[in-house]
């Protein structure tokens, strides 16, 4: 993340969240699992509130279940 906060704060609510509960975008922001529903397009994709990139919900998490 550009401001070196580890783990990063959620881009939407600005709360610190566990790293395994964050969704990441290539533009270097994170969205927490509480706020992700506000930017979801459907069950599988969400739209980044900063760059408007469409992201896959499961593939944009740092820790993914197999």
Residue pairs with C-beta under 8 A, 6 or more apart in sequence:
1 8
1 28
1 29
1 30
2 28
5 16
6 19
7 16
7 17
7 18
7 19
7 22
7 30
8 22
8 29
8 30
9 15
9 16
9 17
9 30
10 17
10 22
10 30
10 31
10 32
10 34
10 35
11 29
11 30
11 31
11 49
11 50
12 31
12 32
12 35
12 38
12 39
12 49
13 32
13 34
13 35
15 32
17 30
17 32
17 33
17 34
19 62
19 63
20 61
20 62
20 63
21 32
21 33
22 30
22 31
22 32
22 33
22 61
22 62
23 30
23 31
23 32
23 33
23 36
23 46
23 55
23 57
23 60
23 61
24 30
24 60
24 61
24 62
25 31
25 48
25 50
25 51
25 53
25 55
25 60
26 51
26 53
27 48
27 50
27 51
27 53
29 48
29 49
29 50
31 39
31 46
31 48
31 49
36 46
36 57
39 46
39 47
39 48
39 49
40 46
40 47
40 57
41 47
41 54
43 57
44 56
44 57
44 58
45 54
45 55
45 56
45 57
46 54
46 55
46 57
46 60
47 53
47 54
47 55
48 54
48 55
58 64
58 65
